[in-house]
Amino acid sequence: MKSFFEKKKIRLIVKSPIHIGGVEQKLTPFEYIHQGQFVYQISEEILALFLKEKGLIDAYIVAVDREGHRFRLLDFFKDNKVTLTEDDLTAISMGRKTRLLGEGLQDYRPFIRDGFGKPYLPGSSIKGVIRTAILYNALKVFKEKDPEAFKETIEKRILDKINSDTRKKQKKFISKEINDQWFENFVLGDKQGSPNTDWLRLLRLSDAYSKIPIETILIPVNILKKDRSWSYKEEGPQQKTTIWIECVPENAVFEFEIIWDKNLLEEFKKKNRDIKLPQSLEDVFENVKSWSADIFNFEKEFLKDNALKKWYEENAISNFRIGFGSGMISTTIAILLNEELRKKIRNYASQNRGYDTAPKSRRVWLKNNKPIPLGWAAIEVMER
């Protein structure tokens, strides 16, 4: 019997810390307890039961009202002579604990977890990376074949949009128009040019999980920037700008399934000619490989006089990038655009840095004083 689907099992090996945020954007000492080497993310429901058991409900309400944003849950328990055991912390956090690597923790961004508290990589996030890779490769081929047409239909259109939108209200429409043109401009049945005719309907992905429990890490991320020389962004004298994030660590392994709908592909082909997008999983993987290689080489060249280059020299097998800290280069078609336009996009969509290099900064983790980039992984097809 003919199969209408092409399926592959994919292994993703983390090469540098990956952070993907969830519903909770930021946790404060109001919502976690730091004890020893670990940070415990507190469950509000279990905490309420614990406070009731200890007879501390009223004291808790008074303390929160008095301290406001300065309230720290650990200090509250200490003030009320409650010594928290490992069992207590495991119970009120429902087992959600993260190893802390660094000092000076205040607020932090938690990693996304499912309803059972397991960290995972959402299939939608993985598909978003693949979409970027496919768009990048389609436009790269377009640019190579007809540079003038690329300037006119891509670069000029972006520039015109920026120049006409003086109040910066249409930031998302720059990428949306290009996405619609290259992914949705198809005919399928009686529909055309809509999410229903998006080419990547052909691609389905499961969420990615680890076969074994993962101990997440909590790390301080700094902002490395290039002006006339390299430096770290600072909040004050000798005080680096720091963003604390919960990550899955290097060498963590995830698995997910990717499916290509061959039956739907045939439906697309009936009314669409000269298709320039992938028509098999093999094509998809080649797109990801080409895209990641270009990003990797761009970063290595940009960092040629910085210590961060060493990481790139030692991790050449990395072929996928996802999550927080990936940056403009990894999440857009920026490499294909001329440098002046990249600067204009940065100044329009983010902070106006004038004629400075775009992008000029990278988010990094200083691990033993050695800079590590964020979000890199290696993906491979698993043998069945």
C-alpha positions in Angstrom: 0.0 0.0 0.0 1.4 3.4 -1.0 2.3 5.6 1.9 1.0 9.1 1.8 3.5 10.3 4.4 7.3 10.5 4.7 8.4 10.2 8.3 11.7 10.7 10.0 12.8 10.5 13.7 15.2 13.3 14.5 17.7 13.6 17.3 18.7 17.0 18.5 21.9 17.3 20.6 22.3 20.6 22.5 25.7 22.2 21.8 25.2 25.5 23.7 22.5 26.4 26.3 19.0 26.7 24.8 16.3 28.8 26.3 12.7 28.8 25.2 10.3 30.8 27.4 6.8 29.8 28.4 3.8 31.5 29.7 5.6 32.9 32.8 7.9 35.6 31.4 9.8 36.2 34.6 10.0 34.8 38.1 11.0 36.8 41.1 12.1 35.8 44.7 8.4 36.0 45.4 8.0 32.8 43.3 11.2 30.8 43.8 13.4 29.7 46.6 17.2 29.6 46.3 18.8 27.1 48.6 22.3 25.6 48.2 23.1 25.0 44.5 19.5 24.9 43.4 16.6 27.2 42.7 13.1 25.8 43.3 10.2 27.1 41.3 7.2 27.2 43.7 3.7 25.9 42.9 1.2 28.5 44.3 -1.4 25.7 45.1 1.1 23.5 47.0 2.5 26.6 48.8 -1.0 27.5 50.0 -1.4 24.1 51.4 2.0 24.2 53.1 1.3 27.6 54.6 -2.0 26.3 55.9 -0.3 23.3 57.5 2.2 25.6 59.2 -0.5 28.1 60.3 1.2 30.9 58.3 -1.5 32.0 56.0 -2.2 35.3 57.8 1.5 36.0 58.4 2.1 35.5 54.7 -0.6 37.9 53.7 0.7 40.5 56.1 4.3 40.1 54.9 3.4 40.4 51.3 1.3 43.5 51.9 4.1 45.0 53.9 7.1 44.1 51.7 5.4 44.5 48.3 7.9 43.8 45.5 10.7 43.4 48.1 9.1 40.3 49.5 11.3 37.2 49.4 9.7 33.8 50.1 12.9 32.3 51.6 13.3 35.3 54.0 9.6 34.9 55.1 10.2 31.3 56.1 13.4 32.2 58.0 11.6 35.1 59.8 8.9 32.6 60.9 11.4 30.0 62.1 10.6 27.5 59.5 13.5 25.3 58.3 12.8 24.0 54.9 14.0 20.4 54.3 14.8 18.9 50.9 11.5 17.1 51.0 9.6 20.4 51.7 11.3 22.1 48.8 10.6 19.2 46.5 7.0 19.2 47.6 6.2 22.9 47.2 8.0 23.1 43.9 6.5 19.8 42.6 10.1 18.7 41.8 10.9 21.7 39.6 14.5 22.6 40.6 17.2 24.2 38.5 21.0 24.1 39.2 22.3 27.7 39.6 25.5 28.5 37.9 26.6 32.0 39.0 26.0 34.6 41.6 23.7 37.6 42.0 20.4 36.0 41.0 17.3 38.2 41.1 14.6 37.7 38.5 14.9 35.0 35.9 13.1 33.7 32.8 11.9 30.1 33.3 12.1 27.4 30.6 8.9 26.2 29.0 7.5 23.0 30.5 4.5 20.8 29.8 1.6 20.0 32.2 3.8 17.4 34.0 6.6 19.8 34.6 8.9 18.4 31.9 11.1 20.7 29.8 10.6 20.3 26.1 11.2 22.0 22.7 7.8 22.9 21.1 7.3 21.6 17.6 6.1 25.1 16.7 9.4 26.6 17.6 11.4 24.0 15.7 9.1 24.5 12.7 9.7 28.3 12.9 13.4 27.7 12.6 12.8 25.5 9.6 10.6 28.1 8.0 13.4 30.7 8.4 15.9 28.3 6.8 13.6 27.5 3.8 12.8 31.2 3.2 16.5 32.1 3.5 17.5 29.5 0.9 14.7 30.4 -1.5 15.8 34.0 -1.4 19.5 33.1 -1.6 18.9 31.3 -4.9 16.7 34.1 -6.2 19.5 36.6 -5.4 22.1 34.5 -7.1 20.1 34.1 -10.2 18.8 37.7 -10.5 20.6 40.2 -8.2 18.7 43.2 -9.6 15.3 41.6 -9.2 16.3 40.8 -5.6 17.2 44.4 -4.9 14.0 45.6 -6.5 11.4 43.2 -5.0 13.0 42.4 -1.6 15.5 45.1 -0.5 13.7 48.1 -2.0 10.3 46.9 -0.7 11.8 46.6 2.8 13.4 50.1 2.5 10.2 51.7 1.2 8.2 50.2 4.1 10.6 51.6 6.7 10.7 55.0 5.1 6.9 55.3 4.9 6.3 54.1 8.4 7.7 57.1 10.4 5.7 56.1 13.5 7.0 52.6 13.6 3.7 50.9 13.8 4.2 48.3 11.1 7.3 46.5 12.3 5.8 43.0 11.8 4.6 43.7 8.3 8.1 43.8 6.8 8.6 40.1 7.3 4.9 39.2 6.9 4.8 40.5 3.3 7.8 38.4 2.3 6.5 35.4 4.2 3.1 35.7 2.5 4.7 36.1 -1.0 7.0 33.0 -0.7 4.9 30.6 1.4 1.2 31.4 0.9 1.0 32.6 -2.7 -0.3 29.3 -4.0 -3.6 27.9 -5.2 -5.1 24.9 -3.4 -8.6 23.8 -4.3 -10.7 27.0 -4.3 -8.3 28.9 -2.0 -5.4 31.1 -2.8 -2.9 33.3 -0.9 -4.0 32.5 2.6 -2.8 30.4 5.6 -4.8 27.5 4.0 -2.4 27.6 1.1 0.8 27.9 3.1 3.5 25.5 1.7 4.5 24.4 5.2 1.2 22.7 5.7 3.1 19.9 4.1 5.3 19.7 7.2 4.3 18.4 10.6 6.4 18.2 13.7 5.9 16.7 17.2 7.2 18.4 20.3 10.8 17.3 21.2 11.4 15.5 24.5 14.3 13.8 26.2 14.2 10.1 26.9 15.9 10.7 30.3 15.2 13.4 32.9 17.0 16.7 32.2 18.5 18.9 34.9 18.1 22.4 33.7 20.6 25.2 34.5 20.1 28.8 35.5 22.8 31.0 33.9 23.6 34.7 33.7 23.7 36.0 30.1 25.7 39.1 29.2 25.6 41.3 26.1 28.8 41.4 24.1 29.0 44.3 21.8 31.3 45.6 19.1 32.1 49.3 18.8 35.6 50.3 18.0 36.6 47.4 20.2 34.8 44.6 22.0 33.2 45.2 25.4 30.3 44.1 27.5 27.2 46.3 28.0 27.1 47.7 31.6 24.3 49.0 33.8 26.9 50.9 35.9 30.6 50.9 36.7 31.9 47.3 36.7 28.3 46.0 36.5 27.5 44.0 33.4 24.0 44.0 32.1 22.8 40.5 33.1 19.8 38.5 32.0 19.2 35.3 34.0 17.6 32.4 32.0 16.8 28.8 32.7 18.3 26.6 29.9 18.6 23.0 28.8 22.4 22.4 29.1 25.0 21.3 26.6 24.8 17.6 25.6 21.1 17.3 26.5 19.5 15.1 23.8 15.9 15.5 22.5 14.0 13.5 19.9 11.0 14.5 17.7 9.2 13.3 14.6 8.9 15.1 11.4 6.3 14.2 8.8 6.0 15.2 5.1 2.5 15.0 3.6 3.1 13.6 0.1 -0.6 13.5 -0.7 -1.0 17.2 0.0 2.1 17.8 -2.1 0.3 16.3 -5.1 -2.7 18.6 -4.5 -0.4 21.6 -4.4 1.3 20.5 -7.7 -2.1 20.4 -9.6 -2.5 24.1 -9.8 1.0 25.5 -9.1 4.0 25.5 -11.4 7.6 26.4 -11.1 7.7 25.6 -7.3 10.8 26.9 -5.7 10.3 25.4 -2.2 11.3 22.0 -0.8 9.4 19.0 -2.1 10.7 16.3 0.2 12.2 16.0 3.7 15.6 15.6 2.1 15.1 19.0 0.5 14.1 20.4 3.9 17.2 19.0 5.6 19.4 20.4 2.8 17.9 23.8 3.4 18.5 23.7 7.1 22.1 22.5 6.5 22.8 25.3 4.0 21.2 28.0 6.2 23.0 27.0 9.3 26.4 26.8 7.6 26.0 30.4 6.3 25.1 31.6 9.8 27.9 29.7 11.4 30.5 31.1 9.0 29.1 34.6 9.2 29.4 34.5 13.0 32.9 33.1 12.9 34.1 35.8 10.6 32.4 38.5 12.6 34.0 37.3 15.7 37.5 36.8 14.2 39.2 39.1 16.8 37.1 38.0 19.8 37.5 35.0 22.1 34.0 33.8 21.2 35.4 32.7 17.9 37.1 29.8 19.6 33.7 28.2 20.4 32.8 28.3 16.7 36.1 26.7 15.8 35.5 23.8 18.2 31.8 23.2 17.4 31.6 23.0 13.6 29.1 20.1 13.7 26.4 22.5 15.0 23.7 22.8 12.3 20.6 24.2 14.0 19.9 27.3 16.2 16.8 27.9 18.2 15.5 30.0 21.1 16.5 33.1 23.0 19.8 34.8 22.0 19.8 33.4 18.5 19.7 37.0 17.3 18.9 38.9 14.1 21.3 36.9 11.9 19.7 33.5 12.9 16.1 34.5 12.8 15.8 36.6 9.7 17.2 36.8 6.1 19.6 39.5 7.3 22.7 37.9 5.8 21.3 38.3 2.3 20.7 42.0 2.7 23.2 44.7 2.1 24.8 46.1 5.3 23.3 49.6 5.0 19.8 48.0 4.9 20.6 45.8 7.9 21.4 49.0 9.8 18.2 50.7 8.8 16.2 47.6 9.8 17.9 47.5 13.2 17.4 51.2 13.8 13.8 50.9 12.8 12.8 47.7 14.6 15.0 48.1 17.7 17.2 50.7 19.1 18.7 53.4 16.8 22.4 52.7 16.8 23.1 55.0 13.8 25.9 53.7 11.6 27.1 51.1 14.0 27.5 47.5 12.6 24.2 45.6 12.5 23.8 43.6 14.5 26.6 44.8 16.8 25.8 42.7 19.9 25.6 39.0 20.9 24.1 37.5 24.0 26.6 35.1 25.6 27.2 33.1 28.7 30.6 33.6 30.4 31.4 30.0 31.4 34.6 30.0 33.4 35.3 33.4 31.8 35.0 31.9 28.3 32.1 33.3 26.2 29.6 30.7 24.9 26.8 31.6 22.4 23.2 30.6 22.9 20.9 28.3 21.1 23.1 26.0 19.0 22.4 22.3 18.5 23.2 19.4 16.1 20.3 17.6 14.5 20.6 14.2 12.8 18.2 11.7 11.3 17.9 8.6 13.5 18.1 5.1 12.0 14.9 3.2 12.4 
